[in-house]
C-alpha cells in the first residue's frame, strides 16, 4: 500500500462499486432499458435484450448505440431507465468516513447521469464526499471504456493521471485508465463484465471498496 503515497486524485465508479452488486439496483436499470427498447423498436423482450447487450458490448453502454442507430434523446432515455427504487441500497456511513480521510481530491466517474448518481450518493450517505461528479453528459456520450472519456475527466478537473487512482467494478473500464498512468483497482464482486478477459492492467483486485480503503488508510496514515 506504500505505493499509494503519491495519489492525490481518488476516482470512483458508482454502480456496483460504492455499493455491492448484491444490492440489485442495477438489475432494475437493466429491466428498464429492455422495456425502453421494446417500446422504441416494437420488438419482444428477447430481441430487445440482444439489441441492449449488443450496444453495451460495442459502445461501452447501451445509450450511445441507440443514439447512433435510432436517434434516441439521451435525456429521455436516462430519465426513464433511472426510474428505480434506490432504497435497495443500504446507507454506508463507514465508507463516508473512509473517503473523507483520503488525502487529496475525490471524484465520481460514471456512465450514468448526475441526477441518478446524486440520488444514489444521498442514499449511501455520500452526498458531501466528492469534489466533483463526472457523468455521461460531461463525457459527450462517449462512455467508459472509450479513451476520450478519461481524457475529458482529466482535462475537466486538472487531474494528473499518474497521480490518480481509479476504482471500478468492470475490469475492461480500467484498461484505458492504466494506459494513461492511473493506478487501477478492480472490485471483483460478481457484477456483469464486458468482453475481454485480460487482467494485466489491474494493480489491485479487491472484494469491496470499504475494507480495502481501511487497509490503505492504515498504511498511509502510518507512513
Backbone as JSON, one array per atom type, in Angstrom:
{
  "sequence": "XXXXXXXXXXXXXXXXXXXXXXXXXXXXXXXXXXXXXXXXXXXXXXXXXXXXXXXXXXXXXXXXXXXXXXXXXXXXXXXXXXXXXXXXXXXXXXXXXXXXXXXXXXXXXXXXXXXXXXXXXXXXXXXXXXXXXXXXXXXXXXXXXXXXXXXXXXXXXXXXXXXXXXXXXXXXXXXXXXXXXXXXXXXXXXXXXXXXXXXXXXXXXXXXXXXXXXXXXXXXXXX",
  "N": [[0.81, -1.21, 0.0], [2.13, 1.13, 0.35], [2.81, 2.15, -2.05], [0.87, 3.91, -2.72], [1.25, 6.45, -1.82], [1.72, 8.6, -3.47], [-0.66, 9.32, -4.59], [-3.05, 11.74, -5.41], [-5.52, 12.15, -6.43], [-8.53, 10.58, -6.18], [-10.53, 8.37, -7.7], [-13.75, 7.18, -8.34], [-15.9, 4.73, -9.65], [-19.51, 4.41, -9.8], [-21.99, 2.62, -9.79], [-22.39, -0.64, -8.52], [-19.96, -0.44, -7.35], [-19.54, 1.56, -5.28], [-21.57, 0.58, -3.83], [-22.64, -2.79, -3.08], [-22.85, -5.3, -5.68], [-24.78, -7.13, -5.06], [-26.88, -5.69, -4.05], [-28.75, -5.3, -5.96], [-29.62, -3.08, -7.44], [-28.8, -2.29, -10.01], [-29.94, -4.3, -11.71], [-32.6, -3.37, -11.87], [-32.32, -1.11, -13.49], [-31.39, -2.37, -15.77], [-33.67, -3.85, -16.53], [-35.43, -1.73, -17.07], [-34.14, -0.59, -19.27], [-34.42, -2.64, -21.15], [-37.24, -2.65, -21.44], [-37.6, -0.08, -22.48], [-36.34, -0.28, -24.98], [-37.92, -2.25, -26.15], [-40.35, -0.8, -26.46], [-39.45, 1.29, -28.08], [-38.55, 0.06, -30.48], [-40.53, -1.66, -31.06], [-40.46, -4.46, -30.47], [-40.01, -7.81, -29.14], [-39.21, -9.0, -25.77], [-36.96, -10.69, -25.82], [-35.66, -10.06, -28.24], [-35.13, -7.38, -27.71], [-33.3, -7.62, -25.65], [-31.1, -8.63, -27.01], [-30.42, -6.45, -28.64], [-29.88, -4.52, -26.67], [-27.68, -5.64, -25.18], [-25.89, -5.97, -27.21], [-25.21, -3.34, -27.98], [-24.16, -2.52, -25.54], [-21.82, -4.06, -25.36], [-20.45, -3.21, -27.67], [-20.28, -0.41, -27.57], [-19.75, 0.34, -24.97], [-21.76, 1.22, -23.34], [-25.36, 1.03, -23.46], [-26.75, 3.32, -24.38], [-25.21, 5.11, -26.27], [-25.21, 3.56, -28.62], [-27.94, 3.39, -29.2], [-28.43, 6.08, -29.64], [-26.85, 6.56, -31.92], [-27.85, 4.73, -33.82], [-30.63, 4.91, -33.72], [-31.46, 7.46, -33.1], [-32.07, 8.27, -30.49], [-33.11, 10.35, -27.78], [-30.9, 11.36, -25.35], [-31.52, 12.38, -22.79], [-34.22, 11.72, -22.37], [-34.03, 8.92, -22.47], [-32.29, 8.37, -20.28], [-33.71, 9.45, -18.13], [-35.9, 7.69, -18.03], [-34.78, 5.09, -17.76], [-33.5, 5.3, -15.36], [-35.48, 5.43, -13.5], [-35.88, 4.19, -10.76], [-35.93, 2.24, -7.68], [-34.07, 3.35, -5.2], [-33.87, 2.61, -2.61], [-33.11, 0.05, -2.15], [-30.44, 0.04, -1.76], [-28.18, 0.09, 0.89], [-27.48, 2.5, 3.43], [-24.13, 3.74, 4.03], [-22.3, 4.64, 6.29], [-19.7, 4.17, 7.27], [-18.15, 4.04, 4.96], [-18.32, 6.66, 4.06], [-16.82, 7.96, 6.04], [-14.29, 6.81, 5.56], [-13.69, 7.69, 2.95], [-13.59, 10.42, 3.4], [-11.24, 10.63, 4.81], [-9.25, 10.21, 2.96], [-6.31, 11.44, 1.41], [-6.28, 14.27, -0.58], [-8.12, 15.0, -3.64], [-11.46, 13.86, -4.46], [-13.43, 11.95, -6.72], [-16.4, 11.15, -8.62], [-16.87, 9.01, -11.3], [-18.81, 8.18, -13.75], [-20.86, 6.25, -15.97], [-23.5, 6.73, -15.79], [-26.1, 9.27, -15.28], [-26.0, 12.59, -13.75], [-28.32, 13.32, -12.11], [-29.39, 10.79, -11.32], [-27.09, 9.62, -10.14], [-26.69, 11.37, -8.01], [-28.91, 10.8, -6.41], [-28.33, 8.15, -5.63], [-25.92, 8.51, -4.26], [-26.84, 10.1, -2.15], [-28.47, 8.28, -0.84], [-26.56, 6.45, 0.06], [-25.27, 8.03, 1.86], [-23.27, 9.69, 1.04], [-23.31, 12.21, -0.02], [-21.77, 14.52, 0.39], [-19.2, 13.77, -0.09], [-17.53, 13.98, -2.29], [-15.51, 15.84, -4.6], [-16.26, 16.39, -7.19], [-18.55, 15.31, -9.74], [-18.44, 13.36, -12.51], [-20.23, 12.79, -15.25], [-22.17, 10.95, -17.77], [-23.12, 12.89, -19.54], [-21.16, 14.87, -19.3], [-19.1, 13.53, -20.51], [-19.68, 13.75, -23.13], [-21.2, 11.76, -24.25], [-19.54, 9.7, -24.89], [-18.74, 6.98, -23.51], [-17.05, 5.33, -20.69], [-15.62, 2.25, -21.74], [-14.3, 4.02, -23.56], [-11.55, 5.84, -24.77], [-11.62, 8.75, -24.95], [-13.32, 9.47, -22.85], [-11.84, 9.33, -20.48], [-9.86, 11.17, -20.97], [-11.43, 13.48, -21.08], [-12.33, 13.6, -18.43], [-9.9, 14.02, -16.98], [-9.0, 16.44, -18.12], [-11.09, 18.19, -17.54], [-10.99, 18.42, -14.78], [-8.42, 18.92, -14.02], [-6.7, 16.75, -13.48], [-3.85, 14.86, -12.85], [-3.04, 12.0, -14.38], [-1.06, 10.2, -13.61], [-0.91, 10.5, -10.95], [-3.23, 9.6, -9.98], [-5.85, 7.42, -8.83], [-8.05, 4.82, -9.74], [-11.09, 3.3, -9.05], [-13.11, 0.59, -9.84], [-15.8, -1.55, -10.95], [-15.97, -2.92, -13.35], [-13.78, -4.66, -15.21], [-12.78, -4.15, -17.79], [-13.07, -1.41, -18.04], [-10.96, -0.36, -16.72], [-8.68, -0.6, -18.23], [-8.13, 1.58, -20.15], [-7.61, 3.55, -18.26], [-5.3, 2.64, -16.97], [-3.59, 2.78, -19.15], [-3.05, 5.49, -19.41], [-1.65, 6.0, -17.17], [-2.83, 5.77, -14.64], [-3.32, 4.37, -11.35], [-4.85, 1.28, -10.83], [-7.81, -0.23, -9.58], [-9.68, -3.03, -9.18], [-12.88, -4.1, -8.4], [-13.84, -7.15, -7.71], [-16.66, -8.48, -7.73], [-18.67, -9.99, -8.77], [-20.28, -8.62, -10.58], [-21.74, -7.83, -13.8], [-19.62, -8.3, -16.58], [-17.92, -6.74, -19.33], [-16.85, -7.68, -22.69], [-13.72, -9.45, -23.03], [-10.91, -10.78, -21.44], [-8.55, -10.05, -20.31], [-6.45, -9.14, -17.6], [-4.18, -7.87, -16.94], [-3.83, -5.2, -16.67], [-4.58, -4.39, -14.23], [-3.94, -3.21, -11.02], [-4.67, -3.71, -8.35], [-6.8, -6.17, -7.03], [-9.85, -6.47, -5.48], [-12.37, -7.35, -2.97], [-14.32, -5.61, -1.96], [-14.9, -2.08, -1.6], [-14.76, -0.65, 0.85], [-13.39, -2.19, 2.86], [-10.91, -2.44, 1.65], [-10.08, 0.24, 1.4], [-9.87, 0.88, 4.1], [-7.62, -0.6, 4.89], [-5.69, 0.55, 3.19], [-5.67, 3.18, 4.12], [-4.73, 2.82, 6.75], [-2.06, 2.16, 6.24], [-1.2, 4.47, 4.84], [-1.57, 6.48, 6.76], [0.14, 5.68, 8.68], [2.57, 6.08, 7.63]],
  "CA": [[0.0, 0.0, 0.0], [3.01, 2.27, 0.35], [2.87, 2.69, -3.4], [-0.23, 4.86, -2.92], [1.56, 7.73, -1.19], [1.76, 9.66, -4.48], [-2.0, 9.56, -5.13], [-3.75, 12.93, -4.92], [-6.86, 12.15, -7.01], [-9.16, 9.29, -5.94], [-11.64, 8.34, -8.65], [-14.59, 6.02, -8.08], [-17.13, 4.42, -10.35], [-20.65, 4.44, -8.88], [-22.81, 1.41, -9.69], [-21.72, -1.9, -8.16], [-18.63, -0.11, -6.81], [-19.75, 2.16, -3.97], [-22.5, -0.32, -3.15], [-22.39, -4.13, -3.62], [-23.71, -5.78, -6.77], [-25.87, -7.88, -4.46], [-27.98, -4.79, -3.72], [-29.73, -5.47, -7.04], [-30.1, -1.84, -8.02], [-28.56, -2.24, -11.45], [-30.95, -5.08, -12.45], [-33.77, -2.53, -12.15], [-31.95, -0.31, -14.65], [-31.33, -3.31, -16.89], [-35.05, -4.13, -16.95], [-35.98, -0.52, -17.68], [-33.55, -0.45, -20.6], [-35.08, -3.6, -22.03], [-38.59, -2.18, -21.72], [-37.48, 1.09, -23.35], [-36.01, -0.75, -26.33], [-39.12, -2.91, -26.67], [-41.28, 0.23, -26.92], [-38.83, 2.07, -29.16], [-38.41, -0.71, -31.73], [-41.7, -2.54, -31.2], [-39.95, -5.83, -30.53], [-40.26, -8.53, -27.89], [-38.17, -8.88, -24.75], [-35.75, -11.4, -26.22], [-34.98, -9.26, -29.27], [-34.64, -6.17, -27.07], [-32.1, -8.0, -24.9], [-30.0, -8.75, -27.98], [-30.04, -5.08, -29.01], [-29.31, -3.87, -25.49], [-26.36, -6.16, -24.85], [-25.0, -5.72, -28.35], [-24.69, -1.98, -27.85], [-23.34, -2.49, -24.32], [-20.51, -4.62, -25.67], [-19.75, -2.5, -28.74], [-20.14, 1.02, -27.29], [-19.44, 0.6, -23.57], [-23.08, 1.26, -22.71], [-26.41, 0.9, -24.47], [-27.21, 4.61, -24.88], [-24.6, 5.64, -27.5], [-25.67, 2.78, -29.76], [-29.31, 3.82, -29.51], [-28.35, 7.43, -30.21], [-26.28, 6.48, -33.27], [-28.64, 3.9, -34.74], [-32.07, 5.15, -33.66], [-31.73, 8.86, -32.81], [-32.68, 8.39, -29.16], [-32.76, 11.51, -26.96], [-30.26, 10.81, -24.16], [-32.2, 12.8, -21.56], [-35.42, 10.89, -22.24], [-33.59, 7.56, -22.15], [-31.72, 8.3, -18.92], [-34.81, 9.67, -17.17], [-36.75, 6.51, -17.94], [-34.08, 3.89, -17.26], [-33.09, 5.54, -13.98], [-36.67, 5.48, -12.64], [-35.66, 2.98, -9.96], [-36.04, 2.35, -6.23], [-32.72, 3.32, -4.65], [-33.89, 2.17, -1.21], [-32.48, -1.28, -2.04], [-29.06, 0.29, -1.36], [-28.08, 0.4, 2.31], [-26.54, 3.58, 3.78], [-22.8, 3.21, 4.37], [-21.56, 5.72, 6.97], [-18.27, 3.85, 7.38], [-17.5, 4.41, 3.71], [-18.22, 8.12, 4.07], [-15.68, 8.31, 6.89], [-13.05, 6.39, 4.91], [-13.42, 8.57, 1.82], [-13.22, 11.73, 3.96], [-9.86, 10.58, 5.3], [-8.3, 10.08, 1.86], [-5.62, 12.7, 1.13], [-6.44, 14.72, -1.96], [-9.47, 15.2, -4.15], [-12.21, 12.63, -4.74], [-14.32, 12.14, -7.86], [-17.23, 10.09, -9.17], [-16.7, 8.89, -12.76], [-19.87, 7.21, -14.0], [-21.6, 6.26, -17.23], [-24.86, 7.18, -15.5], [-26.2, 10.73, -15.29], [-25.85, 13.21, -12.44], [-29.49, 13.21, -11.23], [-29.44, 9.44, -10.74], [-25.93, 9.43, -9.26], [-26.93, 12.16, -6.81], [-29.86, 10.04, -5.58], [-27.64, 7.0, -5.06], [-24.97, 9.01, -3.27], [-27.6, 10.53, -0.98], [-28.9, 7.06, -0.13], [-25.38, 5.9, 0.71], [-24.72, 8.97, 2.84], [-22.03, 10.2, 0.45], [-23.61, 13.43, -0.78], [-20.74, 15.54, 0.57], [-17.92, 13.07, -0.05], [-16.77, 14.1, -3.53], [-15.26, 17.18, -5.12], [-16.96, 16.55, -8.47], [-19.2, 14.14, -10.33], [-18.26, 13.42, -13.96], [-21.23, 11.84, -15.73], [-22.2, 10.65, -19.21], [-23.26, 14.14, -20.28], [-19.84, 15.52, -19.31], [-18.25, 12.77, -21.43], [-20.12, 13.91, -24.51], [-21.81, 10.48, -24.64], [-18.51, 8.7, -25.21], [-18.6, 6.44, -22.16], [-16.07, 4.29, -20.4], [-14.16, 2.38, -21.72], [-13.73, 4.77, -24.68], [-10.44, 6.66, -24.28], [-11.93, 10.17, -24.73], [-13.98, 9.68, -21.54], [-10.8, 9.51, -19.47], [-9.22, 12.45, -21.29], [-12.36, 14.53, -20.65], [-12.29, 13.66, -16.96], [-8.64, 14.64, -16.52], [-8.93, 17.83, -18.57], [-12.12, 18.99, -16.86], [-10.74, 18.59, -13.35], [-7.0, 19.13, -13.77], [-6.16, 15.54, -12.87], [-2.65, 14.23, -13.39], [-3.37, 10.58, -14.28], [0.0, 9.44, -12.94], [-1.1, 10.68, -9.51], [-4.63, 9.28, -9.75], [-6.25, 6.03, -8.63], [-9.42, 4.62, -10.21], [-11.74, 2.1, -8.52], [-14.16, 0.26, -10.82], [-16.19, -2.97, -10.91], [-15.84, -3.52, -14.68], [-12.35, -4.75, -15.47], [-12.39, -3.53, -19.07], [-13.04, 0.04, -17.9], [-9.69, 0.04, -16.1], [-7.58, -0.66, -19.2], [-7.75, 2.92, -20.61], [-7.05, 4.29, -17.13], [-3.92, 2.18, -16.82], [-2.83, 3.23, -20.32], [-2.61, 6.88, -19.23], [-0.82, 6.09, -15.97], [-3.54, 5.67, -13.37], [-3.31, 3.16, -10.54], [-6.16, 0.7, -11.08], [-8.35, -1.11, -8.55], [-10.87, -3.75, -9.68], [-13.73, -4.77, -7.42], [-14.31, -8.43, -8.27], [-17.81, -8.75, -6.87], [-19.69, -10.73, -9.48], [-21.09, -7.81, -11.47], [-21.61, -8.18, -15.21], [-18.41, -7.8, -17.23], [-17.92, -6.64, -20.78], [-15.96, -8.65, -23.34], [-12.28, -9.34, -22.76], [-10.51, -11.49, -20.24], [-7.25, -9.57, -19.84], [-6.45, -8.51, -16.29], [-2.82, -7.41, -16.66], [-3.85, -3.75, -16.46], [-5.15, -4.18, -12.89], [-2.93, -3.19, -9.97], [-5.22, -4.32, -7.14], [-8.1, -6.82, -7.12], [-10.39, -6.42, -4.12], [-13.76, -7.79, -2.92], [-15.19, -4.47, -1.71], [-14.11, -0.87, -1.51], [-14.57, -0.16, 2.22], [-12.34, -2.93, 3.55], [-9.63, -2.12, 1.03], [-9.71, 1.6, 1.79], [-9.46, 0.87, 5.51], [-6.24, -1.05, 4.91], [-4.85, 1.55, 2.53], [-5.53, 4.33, 5.02], [-3.84, 2.46, 7.86], [-0.68, 2.27, 5.75], [-0.9, 5.85, 4.51], [-1.51, 7.29, 7.96], [1.29, 5.23, 9.49], [3.81, 6.45, 6.93]],
  "C": [[0.85, 1.27, 0.0], [3.13, 2.92, -1.01], [1.77, 3.71, -3.67], [0.07, 6.24, -2.36], [1.58, 8.89, -2.18], [0.37, 10.05, -4.97], [-2.6, 10.82, -4.53], [-5.14, 13.09, -5.56], [-7.42, 10.73, -6.91], [-10.46, 9.25, -6.71], [-12.43, 7.05, -8.45], [-15.71, 5.93, -9.11], [-18.26, 4.44, -9.32], [-21.3, 3.06, -8.74], [-21.97, 0.16, -9.49], [-20.28, -1.69, -7.68], [-18.78, 0.48, -5.41], [-20.85, 1.45, -3.18], [-22.3, -1.7, -3.77], [-23.34, -4.5, -4.75], [-24.92, -6.53, -6.24], [-27.04, -7.01, -4.06], [-29.08, -4.82, -4.77], [-30.38, -4.16, -7.48], [-29.95, -1.85, -9.54], [-29.52, -3.14, -12.23], [-32.24, -4.31, -12.74], [-33.52, -1.68, -13.4], [-31.94, -1.18, -15.9], [-32.73, -3.6, -17.42], [-35.68, -2.92, -17.62], [-35.42, -0.29, -19.07], [-34.22, -1.4, -21.59], [-36.47, -3.15, -22.41], [-38.57, -0.97, -22.66], [-37.23, 0.66, -24.79], [-37.19, -1.48, -26.95], [-40.1, -1.88, -27.23], [-40.74, 0.97, -28.13], [-38.89, 1.33, -30.5], [-39.58, -1.64, -31.98], [-41.28, -4.0, -31.38], [-40.2, -6.5, -29.17], [-39.04, -8.46, -26.96], [-36.87, -9.55, -25.17], [-34.97, -10.61, -27.26], [-34.41, -7.98, -28.68], [-33.36, -6.45, -26.29], [-30.9, -8.09, -25.83], [-29.5, -7.36, -28.38], [-29.31, -4.41, -27.86], [-27.89, -4.33, -25.21], [-25.38, -5.97, -26.0], [-24.38, -4.33, -28.28], [-23.81, -1.83, -26.61], [-21.93, -2.98, -24.62], [-19.74, -3.78, -26.69], [-19.46, -1.04, -28.42], [-19.73, 1.34, -25.85], [-20.68, 0.76, -22.72], [-24.12, 1.29, -23.82], [-26.75, 2.22, -25.14], [-26.53, 5.08, -26.17], [-25.01, 4.87, -28.75], [-27.07, 3.18, -30.17], [-29.33, 5.23, -30.1], [-27.89, 7.36, -31.67], [-27.21, 5.8, -34.26], [-30.12, 4.29, -34.79], [-32.44, 6.56, -33.22], [-32.38, 9.11, -31.45], [-32.19, 9.65, -28.44], [-32.15, 11.0, -25.66], [-30.96, 11.18, -22.86], [-33.46, 11.97, -21.32], [-35.05, 9.48, -21.82], [-33.14, 7.46, -20.7], [-32.79, 8.54, -17.86], [-35.62, 8.4, -16.96], [-36.01, 5.31, -17.35], [-33.64, 4.06, -15.81], [-34.28, 5.75, -13.04], [-36.7, 4.2, -11.82], [-35.8, 3.3, -8.47], [-34.65, 2.22, -5.61], [-32.69, 2.86, -3.2], [-33.32, 0.76, -1.04], [-31.01, -1.16, -1.64], [-29.03, 0.71, 0.1], [-27.14, 1.59, 2.53], [-25.21, 3.0, 4.27], [-21.98, 4.31, 5.05], [-20.08, 5.44, 7.12], [-17.53, 4.26, 6.12], [-17.34, 5.92, 3.61], [-17.02, 8.58, 4.89], [-14.36, 7.96, 6.21], [-12.69, 7.33, 3.76], [-12.99, 9.96, 2.32], [-11.76, 11.76, 4.39], [-8.83, 10.46, 4.17], [-7.63, 11.42, 1.57], [-5.76, 13.09, -0.34], [-7.9, 14.87, -2.34], [-10.12, 13.86, -4.5], [-13.26, 12.92, -5.81], [-15.19, 10.9, -8.08], [-17.1, 10.16, -10.69], [-17.65, 7.79, -13.2], [-20.49, 7.36, -15.38], [-23.07, 6.6, -17.03], [-24.92, 8.71, -15.59], [-26.22, 11.28, -13.86], [-27.11, 13.12, -11.57], [-29.62, 11.85, -10.55], [-28.3, 9.24, -9.75], [-26.12, 10.18, -7.95], [-27.89, 11.45, -5.86], [-29.17, 8.86, -4.89], [-26.66, 7.44, -3.98], [-25.68, 9.47, -2.0], [-28.04, 9.32, -0.16], [-27.74, 6.43, 0.64], [-24.86, 6.77, 1.85], [-23.43, 9.6, 2.36], [-22.24, 11.51, -0.31], [-22.5, 14.47, -0.72], [-19.33, 14.96, 0.49], [-17.01, 13.35, -1.24], [-16.65, 15.54, -3.99], [-16.01, 17.44, -6.41], [-17.52, 15.21, -8.91], [-19.12, 14.29, -11.84], [-19.14, 12.35, -14.59], [-21.2, 11.69, -17.25], [-22.39, 11.9, -20.05], [-21.92, 14.86, -20.4], [-18.88, 14.83, -20.27], [-18.63, 12.98, -22.89], [-20.66, 12.63, -25.1], [-20.81, 9.51, -25.26], [-18.1, 8.07, -23.89], [-17.33, 5.63, -21.96], [-16.51, 3.01, -21.12], [-13.56, 3.12, -22.91], [-12.7, 5.78, -24.14], [-10.79, 8.13, -24.07], [-12.61, 10.45, -23.4], [-12.96, 10.0, -20.46], [-10.06, 10.83, -19.7], [-10.11, 13.6, -20.84], [-12.33, 14.71, -19.14], [-11.06, 14.41, -16.48], [-8.56, 16.11, -16.9], [-9.9, 18.71, -17.78], [-11.74, 19.31, -15.42], [-9.25, 18.74, -13.01], [-6.34, 17.96, -13.07], [-4.9, 15.08, -13.6], [-2.86, 12.71, -13.27], [-2.3, 9.75, -13.59], [-0.07, 9.57, -11.43], [-2.56, 10.37, -9.12], [-4.83, 7.78, -9.59], [-7.71, 5.89, -9.01], [-9.94, 3.27, -9.73], [-12.99, 1.82, -9.35], [-14.51, -1.23, -10.73], [-16.08, -3.66, -12.25], [-14.37, -3.49, -15.09], [-11.95, -4.04, -16.76], [-12.32, -2.01, -18.98], [-11.76, 0.55, -17.25], [-8.54, 0.07, -17.1], [-7.19, 0.73, -19.73], [-7.16, 3.77, -19.49], [-5.59, 3.93, -16.93], [-3.04, 2.7, -17.95], [-2.34, 4.66, -20.2], [-1.92, 7.09, -17.88], [-1.53, 5.98, -14.64], [-3.25, 4.35, -12.66], [-4.73, 2.59, -10.58], [-6.55, -0.31, -10.0], [-9.65, -1.71, -9.08], [-11.6, -4.41, -8.52], [-14.33, -6.0, -8.08], [-15.46, -8.93, -7.4], [-18.96, -9.44, -7.58], [-20.56, -9.9, -10.39], [-20.8, -8.17, -12.92], [-20.37, -7.52, -15.81], [-18.61, -7.67, -18.73], [-16.97, -7.67, -21.38], [-14.5, -8.39, -23.0], [-11.92, -9.94, -21.43], [-9.21, -10.97, -19.64], [-7.39, -8.88, -18.49], [-5.07, -7.92, -15.96], [-2.74, -5.9, -16.45], [-4.36, -3.39, -15.06], [-4.04, -4.25, -11.85], [-3.4, -3.88, -8.7], [-6.57, -4.96, -7.48], [-8.64, -6.98, -5.71], [-11.84, -6.91, -4.14], [-14.76, -6.66, -2.67], [-14.34, -3.26, -1.37], [-13.81, -0.46, -0.06], [-13.42, -0.88, 2.92], [-10.98, -2.61, 2.96], [-9.16, -0.72, 1.41], [-9.24, 1.66, 3.23], [-8.01, 0.44, 5.63], [-5.29, -0.04, 4.3], [-4.62, 2.75, 3.44], [-4.65, 4.02, 6.21], [-2.38, 2.62, 7.45], [-0.3, 3.72, 5.47], [-0.73, 6.7, 5.76], [-0.38, 6.89, 8.88], [2.6, 5.69, 8.88], [4.36, 7.78, 7.45]]
}
